[in-house]
């Protein structure tokens, strides 16, 4: 039986269609204009906020620049939960500084994007993705999430295997 994809976390992203594309969702405090991701619905986390502001949902920048990146080549040890009989699929993690907000968001790279395709400062965009799995354990799945991919024409990575704003390993 085919299952309907469900968000890995409700309220953290949306597909706004042709007018806005896939976007991460944050919140902005009306009192101090601070923006948060993941979203904050209870209180403003800015210690300098004067208070009494509403926390309004806002779509975040669809693009940003690679701040750092690395790859996960090995299955994490316990307590990480995974099927030990399933083959391990390496993945690429990207830390992206969002264009307008200036905050850094972590996410996986889109399928097929490796560390060899990335470079610090490269422009990337957020896109929808699917976490593999059949959802048999909880009756849901597969799960939708966000991923990052290079923007066409933004250049190719240095192919160093890891990247960091400070020049060291991530």
N, CA and C atoms as an extended XYZ file, in Angstrom:
510
Properties=species:S:1:pos:R:3:atomname:S:1:resname:S:1:resid:I:1 pbc="F F F"
N         0.839       -1.181        0.000 N   UNK     1
C         0.000        0.000        0.000 CA  UNK     1
C         0.883        1.243        0.000 C   UNK     1
N         0.618        2.181       -0.908 N   UNK     2
C         1.392        3.412       -0.989 CA  UNK     2
C         0.919        4.384        0.081 C   UNK     2
N         1.864        4.979        0.778 N   UNK     3
C         1.529        5.895        1.867 CA  UNK     3
C         1.728        7.340        1.425 C   UNK     3
N         0.932        8.227        2.001 N   UNK     4
C         1.049        9.649        1.721 CA  UNK     4
C         2.218       10.208        2.516 C   UNK     4
N         3.127       10.949        1.848 N   UNK     5
C         4.247       11.536        2.593 CA  UNK     5
C         3.755       12.481        3.684 C   UNK     5
N         4.431       12.437        4.826 N   UNK     6
C         4.119       13.309        5.951 CA  UNK     6
C         5.368       14.114        6.295 C   UNK     6
N         5.220       15.381        6.718 N   UNK     7
C         6.395       16.165        7.116 CA  UNK     7
C         7.115       15.507        8.284 C   UNK     7
N         8.437       15.531        8.263 N   UNK     8
C         9.207       14.964        9.361 CA  UNK     8
C         8.933       15.756       10.641 C   UNK     8
N         8.681       17.067       10.517 N   UNK     9
C         8.272       17.916       11.637 CA  UNK     9
C         7.216       18.886       11.096 C   UNK     9
N         6.015       18.829       11.640 N   UNK    10
C         4.944       19.729       11.202 CA  UNK    10
C         5.303       21.184       11.465 C   UNK    10
N         5.014       22.037       10.477 N   UNK    11
C         5.155       23.480       10.656 CA  UNK    11
C         6.543       24.044       10.455 C   UNK    11
N         7.506       23.228       10.036 N   UNK    12
C         8.870       23.740        9.844 CA  UNK    12
C         9.147       24.129        8.404 C   UNK    12
N         8.303       23.708        7.453 N   UNK    13
C         8.503       24.037        6.043 CA  UNK    13
C         7.188       23.882        5.299 C   UNK    13
N         7.149       24.463        4.100 N   UNK    14
C         5.962       24.386        3.260 CA  UNK    14
C         6.370       24.500        1.804 C   UNK    14
N         5.519       24.008        0.939 N   UNK    15
C         5.704       24.202       -0.504 CA  UNK    15
C         4.667       25.220       -0.928 C   UNK    15
N         5.140       26.408       -1.267 N   UNK    16
C         4.244       27.512       -1.597 CA  UNK    16
C         3.875       27.525       -3.075 C   UNK    16
N         4.234       26.468       -3.808 N   UNK    17
C         3.874       26.377       -5.214 CA  UNK    17
C         4.664       27.348       -6.078 C   UNK    17
N         4.088       27.680       -7.228 N   UNK    18
C         4.780       28.515       -8.218 CA  UNK    18
C         5.136       29.893       -7.683 C   UNK    18
N         4.318       30.451       -6.766 N   UNK    19
C         4.596       31.811       -6.300 CA  UNK    19
C         5.722       31.893       -5.275 C   UNK    19
N         6.025       30.805       -4.584 N   UNK    20
C         7.049       30.918       -3.547 CA  UNK    20
C         7.983       29.743       -3.440 C   UNK    20
N         7.645       28.627       -4.075 N   UNK    21
C         8.502       27.457       -4.013 CA  UNK    21
C         8.537       26.832       -2.627 C   UNK    21
N         9.492       25.964       -2.422 N   UNK    22
C         9.671       25.286       -1.138 CA  UNK    22
C        10.369       26.239       -0.184 C   UNK    22
N         9.843       26.421        1.015 N   UNK    23
C        10.423       27.360        1.968 CA  UNK    23
C        10.424       26.783        3.379 C   UNK    23
N        11.485       27.077        4.121 N   UNK    24
C        11.506       26.816        5.553 CA  UNK    24
C        10.620       27.876        6.210 C   UNK    24
N         9.988       27.521        7.326 N   UNK    25
C         9.140       28.463        8.045 CA  UNK    25
C         9.764       28.790        9.394 C   UNK    25
N         9.825       30.068        9.691 N   UNK    26
C        10.322       30.513       10.980 CA  UNK    26
C         9.283       31.384       11.637 C   UNK    26
N         9.668       32.026       12.703 N   UNK    27
C         8.806       33.009       13.353 CA  UNK    27
C         9.598       34.292       13.560 C   UNK    27
N         8.874       35.416       13.486 N   UNK    28
C         9.476       36.731       13.706 CA  UNK    28
C         8.730       37.398       14.854 C   UNK    28
N         9.496       37.931       15.782 N   UNK    29
C         8.924       38.660       16.910 CA  UNK    29
C         8.572       40.079       16.443 C   UNK    29
N         7.336       40.487       16.691 N   UNK    30
C         6.910       41.828       16.256 CA  UNK    30
C         7.515       42.941       17.116 C   UNK    30
N         7.995       42.609       18.305 N   UNK    31
C         8.570       43.628       19.188 CA  UNK    31
C        10.015       43.952       18.842 C   UNK    31
N        10.804       42.932       18.491 N   UNK    32
C        12.236       43.165       18.252 CA  UNK    32
C        12.698       42.753       16.853 C   UNK    32
N        11.837       42.163       16.072 N   UNK    33
C        12.072       41.678       14.699 CA  UNK    33
C        13.037       40.495       14.607 C   UNK    33
N        13.393       39.876       15.730 N   UNK    34
C        14.248       38.690       15.692 CA  UNK    34
C        13.504       37.564       14.981 C   UNK    34
N        14.255       36.786       14.186 N   UNK    35
C        13.685       35.665       13.443 CA  UNK    35
C        14.277       34.376       13.991 C   UNK    35
N        13.434       33.332       14.109 N   UNK    36
C        13.865       32.060       14.684 CA  UNK    36
C        13.566       30.888       13.762 C   UNK    36
N        14.489       29.976       13.688 N   UNK    37
C        14.289       28.657       13.095 CA  UNK    37
C        15.138       27.688       13.895 C   UNK    37
N        14.566       26.588       14.370 N   UNK    38
C        13.168       26.231       14.199 CA  UNK    38
C        12.254       27.270       14.831 C   UNK    38
N        11.040       27.239       14.351 N   UNK    39
C        10.039       28.212       14.801 CA  UNK    39
C         9.895       28.214       16.322 C   UNK    39
N         9.457       29.338       16.828 N   UNK    40
C         9.201       29.497       18.268 CA  UNK    40
C         7.797       30.038       18.426 C   UNK    40
N         6.964       29.328       19.144 N   UNK    41
C         5.576       29.743       19.303 CA  UNK    41
C         5.232       30.197       20.718 C   UNK    41
N         6.143       30.038       21.679 N   UNK    42
C         5.830       30.351       23.074 CA  UNK    42
C         6.322       31.732       23.503 C   UNK    42
N         7.565       32.070       23.173 N   UNK    43
C         8.139       33.331       23.640 CA  UNK    43
C         9.307       33.719       22.751 C   UNK    43
N         9.690       34.980       22.784 N   UNK    44
C        10.836       35.458       22.019 CA  UNK    44
C        12.113       35.013       22.726 C   UNK    44
N        13.024       34.404       21.991 N   UNK    45
C        14.277       33.920       22.578 CA  UNK    45
C        15.366       34.990       22.618 C   UNK    45
N        15.075       36.173       22.123 N   UNK    46
C        16.049       37.258       22.119 CA  UNK    46
C        16.107       37.874       23.521 C   UNK    46
N        17.245       37.778       24.217 N   UNK    47
C        17.327       38.320       25.578 CA  UNK    47
C        17.195       39.838       25.625 C   UNK    47
N        17.378       40.528       24.515 N   UNK    48
C        17.263       41.994       24.488 CA  UNK    48
C        15.882       42.470       24.028 C   UNK    48
N        14.967       41.549       23.801 N   UNK    49
C        13.626       41.905       23.344 CA  UNK    49
C        12.892       42.678       24.441 C   UNK    49
N        12.223       43.768       24.075 N   UNK    50
C        11.468       44.520       25.078 CA  UNK    50
C        10.211       43.781       25.552 C   UNK    50
N         9.814       42.731       24.840 N   UNK    51
C         8.665       41.917       25.250 CA  UNK    51
C         7.354       42.350       24.635 C   UNK    51
N         6.327       41.563       24.918 N   UNK    52
C         4.957       41.810       24.476 CA  UNK    52
C         4.777       41.782       22.961 C   UNK    52
N         5.688       41.138       22.234 N   UNK    53
C         5.543       41.027       20.791 CA  UNK    53
C         4.842       39.738       20.401 C   UNK    53
N         4.177       39.776       19.279 N   UNK    54
C         3.565       38.563       18.717 CA  UNK    54
C         4.621       37.806       17.933 C   UNK    54
N         4.507       36.502       17.924 N   UNK    55
C         5.406       35.662       17.132 CA  UNK    55
C         4.648       35.235       15.886 C   UNK    55
N         5.019       35.818       14.752 N   UNK    56
C         4.320       35.586       13.498 CA  UNK    56
C         5.113       34.638       12.611 C   UNK    56
N         4.422       33.692       11.974 N   UNK    57
C         5.065       32.769       11.034 CA  UNK    57
C         5.536       33.541        9.814 C   UNK    57
N         6.775       33.264        9.383 N   UNK    58
C         7.330       33.895        8.189 CA  UNK    58
C         8.076       32.853        7.366 C   UNK    58
N         7.909       32.906        6.035 N   UNK    59
C         8.734       32.050        5.189 CA  UNK    59
C        10.155       32.615        5.175 C   UNK    59
N        11.141       31.743        5.293 N   UNK    60
C        12.537       32.178        5.309 CA  UNK    60
C        13.097       32.242        3.897 C   UNK    60
N        14.252       32.849        3.753 N   UNK    61
C        14.898       32.986        2.444 CA  UNK    61
C        15.025       31.635        1.754 C   UNK    61
N        14.721       31.582        0.470 N   UNK    62
C        14.865       30.320       -0.255 CA  UNK    62
C        16.317       30.024       -0.635 C   UNK    62
N        17.187       31.023       -0.497 N   UNK    63
C        18.597       30.844       -0.871 CA  UNK    63
C        19.518       31.317        0.246 C   UNK    63
N        20.741       30.834        0.169 N   UNK    64
C        21.763       31.237        1.111 CA  UNK    64
C        23.123       30.818        0.590 C   UNK    64
N        24.134       30.935        1.436 N   UNK    65
C        25.501       30.576        1.055 CA  UNK    65
C        26.024       29.501        1.993 C   UNK    65
N        26.786       28.572        1.415 N   UNK    66
C        27.365       27.488        2.207 CA  UNK    66
C        28.286       28.101        3.245 C   UNK    66
N        28.044       27.783        4.489 N   UNK    67
C        28.843       28.252        5.605 CA  UNK    67
C        29.848       27.175        6.005 C   UNK    67
N        29.416       25.914        5.903 N   UNK    68
C        30.268       24.766        6.187 CA  UNK    68
C        29.594       23.520        5.629 C   UNK    68
N        30.350       22.431        5.491 N   UNK    69
C        29.783       21.180        4.992 CA  UNK    69
C        30.678       20.011        5.363 C   UNK    69
N        30.099       18.839        5.388 N   UNK    70
C        30.845       17.617        5.667 CA  UNK    70
C        30.020       16.431        5.182 C   UNK    70
N        30.574       15.257        5.275 N   UNK    71
C        29.817       14.075        4.876 CA  UNK    71
C        29.759       13.064        6.013 C   UNK    71
N        28.716       12.253        5.972 N   UNK    72
C        28.531       11.175        6.936 CA  UNK    72
C        28.712        9.862        6.200 C   UNK    72
N        29.861        9.252        6.368 N   UNK    73
C        30.157        8.030        5.623 CA  UNK    73
C        29.891        6.752        6.410 C   UNK    73
N        29.729        6.889        7.723 N   UNK    74
C        29.576        5.704        8.567 CA  UNK    74
C        28.287        5.785        9.364 C   UNK    74
N        27.689        4.623        9.613 N   UNK    75
C        26.481        4.540       10.429 CA  UNK    75
C        26.838        4.983       11.846 C   UNK    75
N        26.071        5.916       12.419 N   UNK    76
C        26.357        6.331       13.794 CA  UNK    76
C        26.137        5.174       14.773 C   UNK    76
N        26.850        5.180       15.887 N   UNK    77
C        26.662        4.128       16.895 CA  UNK    77
C        25.363        4.347       17.673 C   UNK    77
N        24.982        3.382       18.480 N   UNK    78
C        23.817        3.535       19.349 CA  UNK    78
C        24.015        4.771       20.221 C   UNK    78
N        23.002        5.502       20.525 N   UNK    79
C        21.589        5.175       20.483 CA  UNK    79
C        20.911        5.483       19.160 C   UNK    79
N        21.665        5.858       18.074 N   UNK    80
C        21.079        6.067       16.765 CA  UNK    80
C        20.319        4.810       16.357 C   UNK    80
N        19.095        4.988       15.886 N   UNK    81
C        18.254        3.848       15.534 CA  UNK    81
C        18.244        3.675       14.018 C   UNK    81
N        18.662        2.509       13.560 N   UNK    82
C        18.586        2.179       12.135 CA  UNK    82
C        18.591        0.664       11.990 C   UNK    82
N        18.186        0.221       10.831 N   UNK    83
C        18.154       -1.211       10.538 CA  UNK    83
C        19.581       -1.668       10.241 C   UNK    83
N        20.181       -2.494       11.106 N   UNK    84
C        21.569       -2.914       10.886 CA  UNK    84
C        21.739       -3.787        9.646 C   UNK    84
N        20.647       -4.333        9.133 N   UNK    85
C        20.727       -5.165        7.926 CA  UNK    85
C        20.621       -4.343        6.640 C   UNK    85
N        20.162       -3.111        6.751 N   UNK    86
C        20.044       -2.251        5.574 CA  UNK    86
C        21.407       -1.646        5.256 C   UNK    86
N        21.731       -1.518        3.965 N   UNK    87
C        23.019       -0.904        3.622 CA  UNK    87
C        23.041        0.571        4.031 C   UNK    87
N        24.204        1.017        4.496 N   UNK    88
C        24.361        2.409        4.903 CA  UNK    88
C        24.585        3.261        3.670 C   UNK    88
N        23.836        4.358        3.560 N   UNK    89
C        23.981        5.289        2.447 CA  UNK    89
C        24.653        6.564        2.951 C   UNK    89
N        25.859        6.873        2.476 N   UNK    90
C        26.511        8.124        2.884 CA  UNK    90
C        25.644        9.330        2.500 C   UNK    90
N        25.800       10.423        3.230 N   UNK    91
C        25.035       11.630        2.955 CA  UNK    91
C        25.928       12.837        3.209 C   UNK    91
N        25.529       13.969        2.672 N   UNK    92
C        26.272       15.216        2.829 CA  UNK    92
C        25.441       16.184        3.664 C   UNK    92
N        26.055       16.761        4.700 N   UNK    93
C        25.418       17.777        5.536 CA  UNK    93
C        25.940       19.146        5.136 C   UNK    93
N        25.037       20.125        5.093 N   UNK    94
C        25.397       21.480        4.693 CA  UNK    94
C        24.862       22.464        5.722 C   UNK    94
N        25.709       23.354        6.189 N   UNK    95
C        25.285       24.474        7.032 CA  UNK    95
C        25.203       25.685        6.109 C   UNK    95
N        24.025       26.297        6.047 N   UNK    96
C        23.772       27.375        5.093 CA  UNK    96
C        23.374       28.647        5.837 C   UNK    96
N        24.056       29.737        5.523 N   UNK    97
C        23.680       31.044        6.057 CA  UNK    97
C        22.618       31.629        5.140 C   UNK    97
N        21.395       31.766        5.651 N   UNK    98
C        20.282       32.246        4.840 CA  UNK    98
C        20.494       33.690        4.427 C   UNK    98
N        20.104       33.981        3.206 N   UNK    99
C        20.374       35.252        2.544 CA  UNK    99
C        19.895       36.474        3.328 C   UNK    99
N        18.634       36.534        3.665 N   UNK   100
C        18.088       37.730        4.329 CA  UNK   100
C        18.268       37.698        5.838 C   UNK   100
N        18.106       36.531        6.444 N   UNK   101
C        18.102       36.436        7.896 CA  UNK   101
C        19.496       36.381        8.502 C   UNK   101
N        20.474       35.880        7.773 N   UNK   102
C        21.834       35.765        8.284 CA  UNK   102
C        22.014       34.645        9.289 C   UNK   102
N        20.977       33.845        9.511 N   UNK   103
C        21.098       32.716       10.437 CA  UNK   103
C        21.583       31.493        9.677 C   UNK   103
N        22.237       30.575       10.393 N   UNK   104
C        22.762       29.355        9.782 CA  UNK   104
C        21.811       28.200       10.088 C   UNK   104
N        21.407       27.491        9.024 N   UNK   105
C        20.493       26.352        9.123 CA  UNK   105
C        21.220       25.121        8.603 C   UNK   105
N        21.076       24.023        9.306 N   UNK   106
C        21.712       22.765        8.931 CA  UNK   106
C        20.708       21.872        8.217 C   UNK   106
N        21.165       21.186        7.179 N   UNK   107
C        20.310       20.241        6.471 CA  UNK   107
C        21.145       19.337        5.594 C   UNK   107
N        20.521       18.280        5.102 N   UNK   108
C        21.210       17.399        4.167 CA  UNK   108
C        21.236       18.044        2.797 C   UNK   108
N        22.230       17.658        2.005 N   UNK   109
C        22.283       18.075        0.611 CA  UNK   109
C        21.300       17.223       -0.183 C   UNK   109
N        20.856       17.743       -1.298 N   UNK   110
C        19.957       17.007       -2.180 CA  UNK   110
C        20.666       15.748       -2.686 C   UNK   110
N        19.909       14.710       -3.035 N   UNK   111
C        20.521       13.487       -3.555 CA  UNK   111
C        21.460       13.785       -4.728 C   UNK   111
N        22.608       13.150       -4.709 N   UNK   112
C        23.597       13.325       -5.762 CA  UNK   112
C        24.597       14.437       -5.504 C   UNK   112
N        24.345       15.301       -4.513 N   UNK   113
C        25.273       16.384       -4.179 CA  UNK   113
C        26.235       15.854       -3.120 C   UNK   113
N        27.525       15.895       -3.432 N   UNK   114
C        28.553       15.422       -2.511 CA  UNK   114
C        29.428       16.594       -2.078 C   UNK   114
N        30.359       16.329       -1.168 N   UNK   115
C        31.265       17.389       -0.730 CA  UNK   115
C        32.113       17.909       -1.887 C   UNK   115
N        32.336       17.104       -2.892 N   UNK   116
C        33.109       17.540       -4.061 CA  UNK   116
C        32.360       18.588       -4.880 C   UNK   116
N        31.047       18.685       -4.685 N   UNK   117
C        30.222       19.642       -5.428 CA  UNK   117
C        30.033       20.961       -4.686 C   UNK   117
N        30.567       21.073       -3.470 N   UNK   118
C        30.312       22.236       -2.622 CA  UNK   118
C        31.579       23.024       -2.346 C   UNK   118
N        31.395       24.284       -2.003 N   UNK   119
C        32.494       25.147       -1.562 CA  UNK   119
C        31.909       26.183       -0.606 C   UNK   119
N        32.679       26.575        0.388 N   UNK   120
C        32.246       27.624        1.300 CA  UNK   120
C        31.983       28.882        0.479 C   UNK   120
N        30.834       29.515        0.718 N   UNK   121
C        30.454       30.723       -0.003 CA  UNK   121
C        29.590       30.464       -1.224 C   UNK   121
N        29.456       29.211       -1.639 N   UNK   122
C        28.653       28.866       -2.806 CA  UNK   122
C        27.177       29.132       -2.517 C   UNK   122
N        26.457       29.635       -3.509 N   UNK   123
C        25.032       29.865       -3.355 CA  UNK   123
C        24.264       28.553       -3.509 C   UNK   123
N        23.350       28.314       -2.578 N   UNK   124
C        22.499       27.122       -2.602 CA  UNK   124
C        21.053       27.545       -2.371 C   UNK   124
N        20.134       26.633       -2.691 N   UNK   125
C        18.715       26.886       -2.458 CA  UNK   125
C        18.110       25.718       -1.708 C   UNK   125
N        17.051       26.012       -0.954 N   UNK   126
C        16.357       24.968       -0.207 CA  UNK   126
C        15.335       24.330       -1.139 C   UNK   126
N        15.256       23.005       -1.079 N   UNK   127
C        14.305       22.243       -1.887 CA  UNK   127
C        13.677       21.168       -1.009 C   UNK   127
N        12.551       20.665       -1.433 N   UNK   128
C        11.908       19.578       -0.717 CA  UNK   128
C        12.641       18.278       -0.959 C   UNK   128
N        12.529       17.374       -0.023 N   UNK   129
C        13.173       16.074       -0.144 CA  UNK   129
C        12.373       15.028        0.608 C   UNK   129
N        12.791       13.800        0.460 N   UNK   130
C        12.112       12.692        1.106 CA  UNK   130
C        13.124       11.889        1.900 C   UNK   130
N        12.783       11.613        3.150 N   UNK   131
C        13.592       10.707        3.962 CA  UNK   131
C        13.129        9.304        3.635 C   UNK   131
N        14.070        8.463        3.329 N   UNK   132
C        13.724        7.093        2.958 CA  UNK   132
C        13.149        6.351        4.140 C   UNK   132
N        12.369        5.366        3.855 N   UNK   133
C        11.732        4.558        4.887 CA  UNK   133
C        10.299        4.308        4.495 C   UNK   133
N         9.751        3.230        4.982 N   UNK   134
C         8.396        2.879        4.585 CA  UNK   134
C         7.365        3.207        5.647 C   UNK   134
N         7.789        3.669        6.803 N   UNK   135
C         6.862        4.056        7.843 CA  UNK   135
C         6.115        2.907        8.485 C   UNK   135
N         6.606        1.680        8.308 N   UNK   136
C         5.905        0.519        8.856 CA  UNK   136
C         5.774        0.578       10.370 C   UNK   136
N         6.753        1.166       11.045 N   UNK   137
C         6.724        1.207       12.506 CA  UNK   137
C         5.639        2.102       13.067 C   UNK   137
N         5.307        3.191       12.330 N   UNK   138
C         4.338        4.132       12.880 CA  UNK   138
C         3.120        4.347       11.992 C   UNK   138
N         3.013        3.605       10.898 N   UNK   139
C         1.855        3.729       10.026 CA  UNK   139
C         1.875        4.946        9.142 C   UNK   139
N         2.988        5.676        9.109 N   UNK   140
C         3.110        6.848        8.253 CA  UNK   140
C         4.326        6.688        7.354 C   UNK   140
N         4.598        7.713        6.606 N   UNK   141
C         5.799        7.744        5.799 CA  UNK   141
C         5.485        7.481        4.343 C   UNK   141
N         6.387        7.776        3.470 N   UNK   142
C         7.695        8.354        3.768 CA  UNK   142
C         7.547        9.776        4.328 C   UNK   142
N         8.660       10.332        4.788 N   UNK   143
C         8.639       11.644        5.419 CA  UNK   143
C         9.265       12.690        4.513 C   UNK   143
N         8.616       13.857        4.405 N   UNK   144
C         9.180       14.962        3.643 CA  UNK   144
C        10.045       15.807        4.570 C   UNK   144
N        11.061       16.422        3.994 N   UNK   145
C        11.983       17.261        4.744 CA  UNK   145
C        12.573       18.298        3.800 C   UNK   145
N        13.558       19.044        4.262 N   UNK   146
C        14.235       20.009        3.407 CA  UNK   146
C        15.633       19.511        3.088 C   UNK   146
N        16.135       19.955        1.949 N   UNK   147
C        17.496       19.661        1.496 CA  UNK   147
C        18.047       20.930        0.856 C   UNK   147
N        19.347       20.948        0.643 N   UNK   148
C        19.971       22.077       -0.046 CA  UNK   148
C        20.667       21.582       -1.302 C   UNK   148
N        20.584       22.389       -2.361 N   UNK   149
C        21.297       22.064       -3.602 CA  UNK   149
C        21.916       23.330       -4.165 C   UNK   149
N        23.048       23.164       -4.868 N   UNK   150
C        23.691       24.339       -5.477 CA  UNK   150
C        22.758       24.999       -6.489 C   UNK   150
N        22.827       26.328       -6.550 N   UNK   151
C        22.081       27.083       -7.544 CA  UNK   151
C        22.851       26.966       -8.852 C   UNK   151
N        22.138       26.722       -9.939 N   UNK   152
C        22.780       26.592      -11.256 CA  UNK   152
C        23.645       27.819      -11.534 C   UNK   152
N        24.877       27.560      -11.960 N   UNK   153
C        25.798       28.634      -12.287 CA  UNK   153
C        26.562       29.198      -11.104 C   UNK   153
N        26.410       28.583       -9.917 N   UNK   154
C        27.095       29.119       -8.734 CA  UNK   154
C        28.504       28.563       -8.582 C   UNK   154
N        28.962       27.752       -9.525 N   UNK   155
C        30.316       27.205       -9.457 CA  UNK   155
C        30.323       25.835       -8.822 C   UNK   155
N        31.490       25.212       -8.839 N   UNK   156
C        31.625       23.885       -8.247 CA  UNK   156
C        32.522       23.960       -7.045 C   UNK   156
N        32.445       22.957       -6.224 N   UNK   157
C        33.216       22.913       -4.990 CA  UNK   157
C        34.677       22.633       -5.219 C   UNK   157
N        35.430       22.764       -4.150 N   UNK   158
C        36.867       22.564       -4.201 CA  UNK   158
C        37.235       21.098       -4.143 C   UNK   158
N        36.288       20.239       -3.751 N   UNK   159
C        36.561       18.809       -3.696 CA  UNK   159
C        37.528       18.408       -2.614 C   UNK   159
N        37.530       19.131       -1.503 N   UNK   160
C        38.490       18.840       -0.441 CA  UNK   160
C        38.010       17.779        0.532 C   UNK   160
N        36.726       17.423        0.459 N   UNK   161
C        36.197       16.410        1.356 CA  UNK   161
C        35.496       16.992        2.560 C   UNK   161
N        35.934       18.114        3.079 N   UNK   162
C        35.222       18.812        4.146 CA  UNK   162
C        35.366       20.303        3.913 C   UNK   162
N        34.518       21.049        4.526 N   UNK   163
C        34.612       22.494        4.375 CA  UNK   163
C        34.327       23.157        5.694 C   UNK   163
N        34.876       24.338        5.859 N   UNK   164
C        34.616       25.080        7.073 CA  UNK   164
C        34.920       26.542        6.823 C   UNK   164
N        34.133       27.409        7.425 N   UNK   165
C        34.352       28.844        7.280 CA  UNK   165
C        35.751       29.214        7.777 C   UNK   165
N        36.203       28.521        8.797 N   UNK   166
C        37.510       28.836        9.370 CA  UNK   166
C        38.648       28.102        8.674 C   UNK   166
N        38.303       27.239        7.707 N   UNK   167
C        39.341       26.560        6.964 CA  UNK   167
C        39.749       25.218        7.532 C   UNK   167
N        39.179       24.804        8.684 N   UNK   168
C        39.511       23.515        9.279 CA  UNK   168
C        38.483       22.481        8.902 C   UNK   168
N        38.624       21.312        9.451 N   UNK   169
C        37.669       20.247        9.190 CA  UNK   169
C        36.370       20.512        9.934 C   UNK   169
N        35.277       20.093        9.329 N   UNK   170
C        33.954       20.254        9.939 CA  UNK   170
C        33.652       19.073       10.817 C   UNK   170
